[in-house]
Amino acid sequence: MAMALRAASRVLLRAGSRLGRREAVDGARRFANKRVLVETEGAAGATRIAVMKFRNPPVNSLSLDFLTEFVISLEKLENDKSIRGVILTSDSLKRGNQTKVAATEKTEEKRATRDHGGRLQERPGIFSAGLDLLEMYGRNPAHYAEYWKAVQELWLRLYLSSLTLMSAINGASPAGGCLLAITCDYRIMADNPKYTIGLNESLLGIVAPFWLKDNYVNTIGHRAAERALQLGTLFPPAEALKVGVVDEVVPEDQVHSKTLSVMAKWLAIPDHSRQLTKTMMRKATADNLIKQREADIQNFASFISRDSIQKSLHMYLEKLKHKKG
Ligand SMILES: CCCCC/C=C\C/C=C\CC/C=C/CC(=O)SCCNC(=O)CCNC(=O)[C@H](O)C(C)(C)COP(=O)(O)OP(=O)(O)OC[C@H]1O[C@@H](n2cnc3c(N)ncnc32)[C@H](O)[C@@H]1OP(=O)(O)O
């Protein structure tokens, strides 16, 4: 498996050097490609933690490019021995240098946040909208296979990461957004009832893959997962806490500071014993996918290519396009 991961990562690194653009380098303290910004906190030479901020406007969907850049950034952090903890979050806070586009029409209202150069900015309040629907709709089977391999890779890398991973959930987190969160060791969500989290695949007419279902079962238990998966439940923060999708709910302006303080507690545990424990808890679930990755890719490609499934996705996309802002 290690060999397979290393080979896949070489492919991703090659792809990354083609499409990844290092925008900012400040020693080892900050690096970025186009869609993921990584900032490290802590003194040089001491244990540091990294914050991976998603910035794939408008909704941080997990496009193929995003997945590639994410895995490259994570691998860099895994290889940096001074980093022991990583926080996943969205870079979706409004920045100063922005202006509101006149919001007289619904479409303008929906994408009202642009910077002065007219570039689309991330919208606040979205952790990640999940898998990119446009990667799964209207493409060919070879594309679906490539995309699914990248989705699997992301999940395996996160689920088996030796780092302490935490998610600071500062916005909506449906489906693949929830995937990012539940691979982490700890989840803290902003207390805003507009934000929801869960696996809503069934509402789109699709089905969560078995390994994500297993991850969900491991997180919230079999009965709760069975019900939530069938209904496609998106939980607001208080309910997410009750069912165990998240571990803590805190006021929105405290999500980052709280995550840092919980991280400090986790980092007080010796790495080797924590890592061995994590592996003991997760290996069987991950192995289930590793032993049938290729079959899972073929299943996905043929499932998503079905006319009925493409029709469901089309209807869902139309619904998103025409929903009231
Ligand atoms: C039995 C055999 C089984 C075999 C099974 C094998 C494999 C498994 C098969 C399939 C599994 C596939 C797994 C999929 C998991 C997923 O992640 S699917 C994606 C789920 N995501 C969602 O449902 C979220 C949809 N989006 C929203 O709810 C909202 O957009 C939002 C995130 C809450 C934000 O709302 P807001 O009002 O701020 O923004 P808009 O809705 O106006 O959106 C802006 C813009 O962005 C587009 N968009 C939104 N989400 C996505 C997305 N996920 N992908 C791509 N594009 C997205 C939206 O359409 C708008 O576009 P515009 O109209 O052009 O402006």
The ligand as an ORCA input file, in Angstrom:
! r2SCAN-3c Opt
* xyz 0 1
  C     -25.535      0.545     -6.279
  C     -24.208      0.816     -6.906
  C     -23.531      1.909     -6.173
  C     -22.203      2.195     -6.790
  C     -21.692      3.380     -6.072
  C     -20.337      3.714     -6.489
  C     -19.870      4.886     -6.195
  C     -20.679      5.999     -5.568
  C     -21.442      6.824     -6.560
  C     -21.632      8.122     -6.427
  C     -21.173      8.865     -5.240
  C     -20.901     10.287     -5.557
  C     -20.652     11.033     -4.282
  C     -20.898     12.324     -4.210
  C     -20.667     13.099     -2.986
  C     -20.847     14.591     -3.180
  O     -20.150     15.351     -2.588
  S     -22.025     15.125     -4.278
  C     -22.116     16.879     -4.054
  C     -23.076     17.169     -2.955
  N     -23.131     18.596     -2.708
  C     -24.247     19.248     -2.564
  O     -25.333     18.706     -2.621
  C     -24.126     20.727     -2.337
  C     -24.863     21.493     -3.361
  N     -24.705     22.930     -3.135
  C     -25.411     23.587     -2.206
  O     -26.209     23.062     -1.460
  C     -25.180     25.063     -2.155
  O     -24.547     25.448     -3.340
  C     -24.330     25.528     -0.950
  C     -23.011     24.786     -0.864
  C     -25.120     25.339      0.363
  C     -24.036     27.044     -1.124
  O     -25.234     27.724     -1.329
  P     -25.208     29.196     -1.914
  O     -26.614     29.668     -1.965
  O     -24.231     30.019     -1.166
  O     -24.604     29.026     -3.381
  P     -25.333     28.479     -4.702
  O     -26.192     27.315     -4.382
  O     -25.983     29.615     -5.415
  O     -24.089     27.933     -5.519
  C     -23.188     28.827     -6.167
  C     -22.738     28.180     -7.454
  O     -21.985     27.001     -7.131
  C     -22.542     25.868     -7.809
  N     -22.374     24.691     -6.971
  C     -22.863     24.480     -5.759
  N     -22.483     23.293     -5.288
  C     -21.732     22.718     -6.239
  C     -21.057     21.472     -6.355
  N     -21.061     20.569     -5.372
  N     -20.394     21.211     -7.491
  C     -20.372     22.105     -8.485
  N     -20.992     23.325     -8.450
  C     -21.666     23.612     -7.330
  C     -24.012     26.245     -7.985
  O     -24.598     25.478     -9.003
  C     -23.922     27.702     -8.304
  O     -23.521     27.811     -9.649
  P     -24.112     28.992    -10.575
  O     -25.615     28.820    -10.618
  O     -23.454     28.772    -11.876
  O     -23.733     30.264     -9.881
*
